[in-house]
């Protein structure tokens, strides 16, 4: 069994080092449509634009 490592990263760090992002075996058959991708990108943008004390954005 593969070891799962949990860590906190900024979105920039996440996208700069793509090796840190692994999709679990059980999620691979899931297909993202443009609708789901756009929803995620809107959520990233909304989180970035928040002016209050930001909690972490969990993926």
Biopython code that builds the backbone (N, CA, C, O; Angstrom):
import numpy as np
from Bio.PDB.StructureBuilder import StructureBuilder

atoms = [
    (1, "UNK", "N", (0.846, -1.185, 0.000)),
    (1, "UNK", "CA", (0.000, 0.000, 0.000)),
    (1, "UNK", "C", (0.884, 1.239, 0.000)),
    (1, "UNK", "O", (1.893, 1.301, 0.703)),
    (2, "UNK", "N", (0.488, 2.220, -0.800)),
    (2, "UNK", "CA", (1.237, 3.458, -0.922)),
    (2, "UNK", "C", (0.974, 4.364, 0.278)),
    (2, "UNK", "O", (-0.163, 4.497, 0.728)),
    (3, "UNK", "N", (2.032, 4.981, 0.787)),
    (3, "UNK", "CA", (1.896, 5.895, 1.922)),
    (3, "UNK", "C", (1.225, 7.186, 1.477)),
    (3, "UNK", "O", (1.554, 7.732, 0.424)),
    (4, "UNK", "N", (0.285, 7.672, 2.279)),
    (4, "UNK", "CA", (-0.399, 8.924, 1.992)),
    (4, "UNK", "C", (0.215, 10.010, 2.858)),
    (4, "UNK", "O", (0.293, 9.880, 4.080)),
    (5, "UNK", "N", (0.649, 11.078, 2.209)),
    (5, "UNK", "CA", (1.254, 12.202, 2.917)),
    (5, "UNK", "C", (0.320, 13.402, 2.796)),
    (5, "UNK", "O", (-0.085, 13.774, 1.694)),
    (6, "UNK", "N", (-0.013, 13.995, 3.918)),
    (6, "UNK", "CA", (-0.888, 15.167, 3.936)),
    (6, "UNK", "C", (-0.024, 16.382, 4.262)),
    (6, "UNK", "O", (0.742, 16.366, 5.226)),
    (7, "UNK", "N", (-0.151, 17.432, 3.458)),
    (7, "UNK", "CA", (0.610, 18.639, 3.722)),
    (7, "UNK", "C", (-0.168, 19.860, 3.264)),
    (7, "UNK", "O", (-1.060, 19.762, 2.422)),
    (8, "UNK", "N", (0.175, 21.000, 3.821)),
    (8, "UNK", "CA", (-0.447, 22.259, 3.436)),
    (8, "UNK", "C", (0.435, 22.942, 2.402)),
    (8, "UNK", "O", (1.643, 23.086, 2.589)),
    (9, "UNK", "N", (-0.195, 23.362, 1.301)),
    (9, "UNK", "CA", (0.519, 24.049, 0.231)),
    (9, "UNK", "C", (-0.296, 25.237, -0.228)),
    (9, "UNK", "O", (-1.523, 25.245, -0.122)),
    (10, "UNK", "N", (0.396, 26.243, -0.741)),
    (10, "UNK", "CA", (-0.332, 27.302, -1.418)),
    (10, "UNK", "C", (-0.738, 26.759, -2.787)),
    (10, "UNK", "O", (-0.174, 25.768, -3.250)),
    (11, "UNK", "N", (-1.709, 27.399, -3.435)),
    (11, "UNK", "CA", (-2.084, 26.957, -4.779)),
    (11, "UNK", "C", (-0.897, 27.089, -5.723)),
    (11, "UNK", "O", (-0.703, 26.251, -6.604)),
    (12, "UNK", "N", (-0.107, 28.135, -5.542)),
    (12, "UNK", "CA", (1.083, 28.305, -6.378)),
    (12, "UNK", "C", (2.031, 27.128, -6.194)),
    (12, "UNK", "O", (2.518, 26.568, -7.176)),
    (13, "UNK", "N", (2.297, 26.750, -4.955)),
    (13, "UNK", "CA", (3.178, 25.605, -4.695)),
    (13, "UNK", "C", (2.612, 24.321, -5.293)),
    (13, "UNK", "O", (3.349, 23.505, -5.848)),
    (14, "UNK", "N", (1.320, 24.155, -5.176)),
    (14, "UNK", "CA", (0.677, 22.963, -5.719)),
    (14, "UNK", "C", (0.889, 22.857, -7.219)),
    (14, "UNK", "O", (1.246, 21.793, -7.725)),
    (15, "UNK", "N", (0.670, 23.954, -7.930)),
    (15, "UNK", "CA", (0.790, 23.920, -9.381)),
    (15, "UNK", "C", (2.241, 23.974, -9.853)),
    (15, "UNK", "O", (2.552, 23.491, -10.942)),
    (16, "UNK", "N", (3.133, 24.556, -9.047)),
    (16, "UNK", "CA", (4.553, 24.583, -9.414)),
    (16, "UNK", "C", (5.202, 23.208, -9.267)),
    (16, "UNK", "O", (6.137, 22.885, -10.000)),
    (17, "UNK", "N", (4.720, 22.407, -8.337)),
    (17, "UNK", "CA", (5.310, 21.093, -8.074)),
    (17, "UNK", "C", (4.232, 20.028, -8.228)),
    (17, "UNK", "O", (3.719, 19.512, -7.236)),
    (18, "UNK", "N", (3.895, 19.705, -9.448)),
    (18, "UNK", "CA", (2.786, 18.802, -9.729)),
    (18, "UNK", "C", (3.019, 17.378, -9.232)),
    (18, "UNK", "O", (2.076, 16.591, -9.168)),
    (19, "UNK", "N", (4.236, 17.039, -8.887)),
    (19, "UNK", "CA", (4.511, 15.697, -8.375)),
    (19, "UNK", "C", (3.863, 15.464, -7.020)),
    (19, "UNK", "O", (3.676, 14.313, -6.625)),
    (20, "UNK", "N", (3.515, 16.524, -6.297)),
    (20, "UNK", "CA", (2.931, 16.364, -4.969)),
    (20, "UNK", "C", (1.459, 15.999, -5.027)),
    (20, "UNK", "O", (0.881, 15.601, -4.016)),
    (21, "UNK", "N", (0.843, 16.129, -6.194)),
    (21, "UNK", "CA", (-0.580, 15.849, -6.330)),
    (21, "UNK", "C", (-0.770, 14.478, -6.966)),
    (21, "UNK", "O", (-0.378, 14.254, -8.111)),
    (22, "UNK", "N", (-1.365, 13.580, -6.225)),
    (22, "UNK", "CA", (-1.634, 12.241, -6.740)),
    (22, "UNK", "C", (-3.126, 11.960, -6.626)),
    (22, "UNK", "O", (-3.762, 12.309, -5.632)),
    (23, "UNK", "N", (-3.664, 11.336, -7.637)),
    (23, "UNK", "CA", (-5.081, 10.994, -7.631)),
    (23, "UNK", "C", (-5.219, 9.537, -7.197)),
    (23, "UNK", "O", (-4.658, 8.646, -7.836)),
    (24, "UNK", "N", (-5.960, 9.288, -6.116)),
    (24, "UNK", "CA", (-6.102, 7.909, -5.644)),
    (24, "UNK", "C", (-6.710, 6.998, -6.719)),
    (24, "UNK", "O", (-7.482, 7.444, -7.568)),
    (25, "UNK", "N", (-6.353, 5.749, -6.662)),
    (25, "UNK", "CA", (-6.809, 4.750, -7.628)),
    (25, "UNK", "C", (-8.337, 4.772, -7.798)),
    (25, "UNK", "O", (-8.839, 4.695, -8.919)),
    (26, "UNK", "N", (-9.066, 4.877, -6.690)),
    (26, "UNK", "CA", (-10.533, 4.828, -6.760)),
    (26, "UNK", "C", (-11.133, 6.063, -7.428)),
    (26, "UNK", "O", (-12.310, 6.042, -7.786)),
    (27, "UNK", "N", (-10.366, 7.137, -7.607)),
    (27, "UNK", "CA", (-10.877, 8.352, -8.228)),
    (27, "UNK", "C", (-10.581, 8.418, -9.722)),
    (27, "UNK", "O", (-11.160, 9.244, -10.427)),
    (28, "UNK", "N", (-9.708, 7.577, -10.203)),
    (28, "UNK", "CA", (-9.278, 7.666, -11.599)),
    (28, "UNK", "C", (-10.404, 7.511, -12.608)),
    (28, "UNK", "O", (-10.363, 8.188, -13.635)),
    (29, "UNK", "N", (-11.400, 6.674, -12.390)),
    (29, "UNK", "CA", (-12.458, 6.564, -13.397)),
    (29, "UNK", "C", (-13.344, 7.819, -13.497)),
    (29, "UNK", "O", (-14.067, 7.993, -14.478)),
    (30, "UNK", "N", (-13.284, 8.682, -12.486)),
    (30, "UNK", "CA", (-14.109, 9.882, -12.485)),
    (30, "UNK", "C", (-13.641, 10.818, -13.588)),
    (30, "UNK", "O", (-12.447, 11.096, -13.701)),
    (31, "UNK", "N", (-14.559, 11.300, -14.391)),
    (31, "UNK", "CA", (-14.219, 12.195, -15.492)),
    (31, "UNK", "C", (-14.765, 13.583, -15.191)),
    (31, "UNK", "O", (-15.958, 13.761, -14.949)),
    (32, "UNK", "N", (-13.871, 14.557, -15.210)),
    (32, "UNK", "CA", (-14.276, 15.936, -14.978)),
    (32, "UNK", "C", (-14.758, 16.540, -16.288)),
    (32, "UNK", "O", (-14.071, 16.472, -17.307)),
    (33, "UNK", "N", (-15.936, 17.125, -16.248)),
    (33, "UNK", "CA", (-16.453, 17.836, -17.415)),
    (33, "UNK", "C", (-16.055, 19.308, -17.274)),
    (33, "UNK", "O", (-15.623, 19.722, -16.199)),
    (34, "UNK", "N", (-16.190, 20.092, -18.323)),
    (34, "UNK", "CA", (-15.896, 21.528, -18.195)),
    (34, "UNK", "C", (-16.689, 22.182, -17.056)),
    (34, "UNK", "O", (-16.203, 23.122, -16.427)),
    (35, "UNK", "N", (-17.886, 21.697, -16.794)),
    (35, "UNK", "CA", (-18.706, 22.273, -15.716)),
    (35, "UNK", "C", (-18.006, 22.121, -14.360)),
    (35, "UNK", "O", (-17.938, 23.084, -13.595)),
    (36, "UNK", "N", (-17.487, 20.929, -14.053)),
    (36, "UNK", "CA", (-16.811, 20.711, -12.766)),
    (36, "UNK", "C", (-15.495, 21.482, -12.687)),
    (36, "UNK", "O", (-15.145, 22.016, -11.635)),
    (37, "UNK", "N", (-14.779, 21.536, -13.787)),
    (37, "UNK", "CA", (-13.508, 22.271, -13.811)),
    (37, "UNK", "C", (-13.762, 23.758, -13.578)),
    (37, "UNK", "O", (-13.060, 24.390, -12.788)),
    (38, "UNK", "N", (-14.756, 24.317, -14.257)),
    (38, "UNK", "CA", (-15.087, 25.737, -14.070)),
    (38, "UNK", "C", (-15.525, 26.028, -12.649)),
    (38, "UNK", "O", (-15.167, 27.063, -12.086)),
    (39, "UNK", "N", (-16.297, 25.124, -12.066)),
    (39, "UNK", "CA", (-16.745, 25.309, -10.679)),
    (39, "UNK", "C", (-15.541, 25.370, -9.736)),
    (39, "UNK", "O", (-15.492, 26.222, -8.849)),
    (40, "UNK", "N", (-14.574, 24.473, -9.922)),
    (40, "UNK", "CA", (-13.381, 24.471, -9.083)),
    (40, "UNK", "C", (-12.583, 25.763, -9.268)),
    (40, "UNK", "O", (-12.123, 26.348, -8.287)),
    (41, "UNK", "N", (-12.417, 26.208, -10.501)),
    (41, "UNK", "CA", (-11.673, 27.438, -10.757)),
    (41, "UNK", "C", (-12.367, 28.657, -10.152)),
    (41, "UNK", "O", (-11.701, 29.556, -9.639)),
    (42, "UNK", "N", (-13.689, 28.694, -10.206)),
    (42, "UNK", "CA", (-14.446, 29.794, -9.574)),
    (42, "UNK", "C", (-14.229, 29.766, -8.065)),
    (42, "UNK", "O", (-14.069, 30.816, -7.441)),
    (43, "UNK", "N", (-14.221, 28.569, -7.474)),
    (43, "UNK", "CA", (-13.995, 28.459, -6.033)),
    (43, "UNK", "C", (-12.591, 28.925, -5.662)),
    (43, "UNK", "O", (-12.418, 29.583, -4.635)),
    (44, "UNK", "N", (-11.580, 28.599, -6.477)),
    (44, "UNK", "CA", (-10.219, 29.104, -6.238)),
    (44, "UNK", "C", (-10.225, 30.625, -6.254)),
    (44, "UNK", "O", (-9.663, 31.264, -5.364)),
    (45, "UNK", "N", (-10.862, 31.204, -7.271)),
    (45, "UNK", "CA", (-10.889, 32.661, -7.418)),
    (45, "UNK", "C", (-11.611, 33.318, -6.241)),
    (45, "UNK", "O", (-11.135, 34.317, -5.703)),
    (46, "UNK", "N", (-12.748, 32.766, -5.842)),
    (46, "UNK", "CA", (-13.500, 33.325, -4.709)),
    (46, "UNK", "C", (-12.668, 33.260, -3.436)),
    (46, "UNK", "O", (-12.673, 34.197, -2.637)),
    (47, "UNK", "N", (-11.964, 32.168, -3.250)),
    (47, "UNK", "CA", (-11.137, 32.027, -2.047)),
    (47, "UNK", "C", (-10.010, 33.063, -2.047)),
    (47, "UNK", "O", (-9.723, 33.675, -1.018)),
    (48, "UNK", "N", (-9.380, 33.253, -3.196)),
    (48, "UNK", "CA", (-8.285, 34.224, -3.313)),
    (48, "UNK", "C", (-8.764, 35.642, -3.040)),
    (48, "UNK", "O", (-8.022, 36.445, -2.474)),
    (49, "UNK", "N", (-10.000, 35.963, -3.436)),
    (49, "UNK", "CA", (-10.532, 37.319, -3.303)),
    (49, "UNK", "C", (-11.117, 37.628, -1.928)),
    (49, "UNK", "O", (-11.476, 38.773, -1.652)),
    (50, "UNK", "N", (-11.216, 36.625, -1.069)),
    (50, "UNK", "CA", (-11.773, 36.878, 0.266)),
    (50, "UNK", "C", (-10.904, 37.864, 1.020)),
    (50, "UNK", "O", (-9.678, 37.818, 0.925)),
    (51, "UNK", "N", (-11.531, 38.751, 1.766)),
    (51, "UNK", "CA", (-10.781, 39.756, 2.523)),
    (51, "UNK", "C", (-10.776, 39.456, 4.017)),
    (51, "UNK", "O", (-10.048, 40.099, 4.774)),
    (52, "UNK", "N", (-11.576, 38.492, 4.446)),
    (52, "UNK", "CA", (-11.592, 38.140, 5.862)),
    (52, "UNK", "C", (-10.460, 37.155, 6.157)),
    (52, "UNK", "O", (-9.659, 36.832, 5.280)),
    (53, "UNK", "N", (-10.406, 36.696, 7.368)),
    (53, "UNK", "CA", (-9.404, 35.697, 7.763)),
    (53, "UNK", "C", (-9.698, 34.405, 7.009)),
    (53, "UNK", "O", (-10.701, 33.741, 7.273)),
    (54, "UNK", "N", (-8.831, 34.055, 6.082)),
    (54, "UNK", "CA", (-9.082, 32.909, 5.211)),
    (54, "UNK", "C", (-8.741, 31.587, 5.900)),
    (54, "UNK", "O", (-7.633, 31.422, 6.410)),
    (55, "UNK", "N", (-9.679, 30.654, 5.916)),
    (55, "UNK", "CA", (-9.312, 29.308, 6.330)),
    (55, "UNK", "C", (-8.573, 28.641, 5.165)),
    (55, "UNK", "O", (-8.568, 29.168, 4.053)),
    (56, "UNK", "N", (-7.968, 27.522, 5.408)),
    (56, "UNK", "CA", (-7.309, 26.799, 4.326)),
    (56, "UNK", "C", (-8.328, 26.323, 3.312)),
    (56, "UNK", "O", (-9.489, 26.095, 3.653)),
    (57, "UNK", "N", (-7.909, 26.172, 2.084)),
    (57, "UNK", "CA", (-8.763, 25.653, 1.015)),
    (57, "UNK", "C", (-8.416, 24.171, 0.864)),
    (57, "UNK", "O", (-7.312, 23.826, 0.443)),
    (58, "UNK", "N", (-9.345, 23.319, 1.203)),
    (58, "UNK", "CA", (-9.070, 21.877, 1.189)),
    (58, "UNK", "C", (-9.460, 21.260, -0.135)),
    (58, "UNK", "O", (-10.543, 21.514, -0.662)),
    (59, "UNK", "N", (-8.558, 20.439, -0.670)),
    (59, "UNK", "CA", (-8.829, 19.672, -1.895)),
    (59, "UNK", "C", (-8.924, 18.213, -1.531)),
    (59, "UNK", "O", (-9.148, 17.373, -2.403)),
]
sb = StructureBuilder()
sb.init_structure("model")
sb.init_model(0)
sb.init_chain("A")
sb.init_seg("    ")
for serial, (resi, resn, name, xyz) in enumerate(atoms, 1):
    if name == "N":
        sb.init_residue(resn, " ", resi, " ")
    sb.init_atom(name, np.array(xyz, "f"), 0.0, 1.0, " ", f" {name:<3s}", serial, name[0])
structure = sb.get_structure()
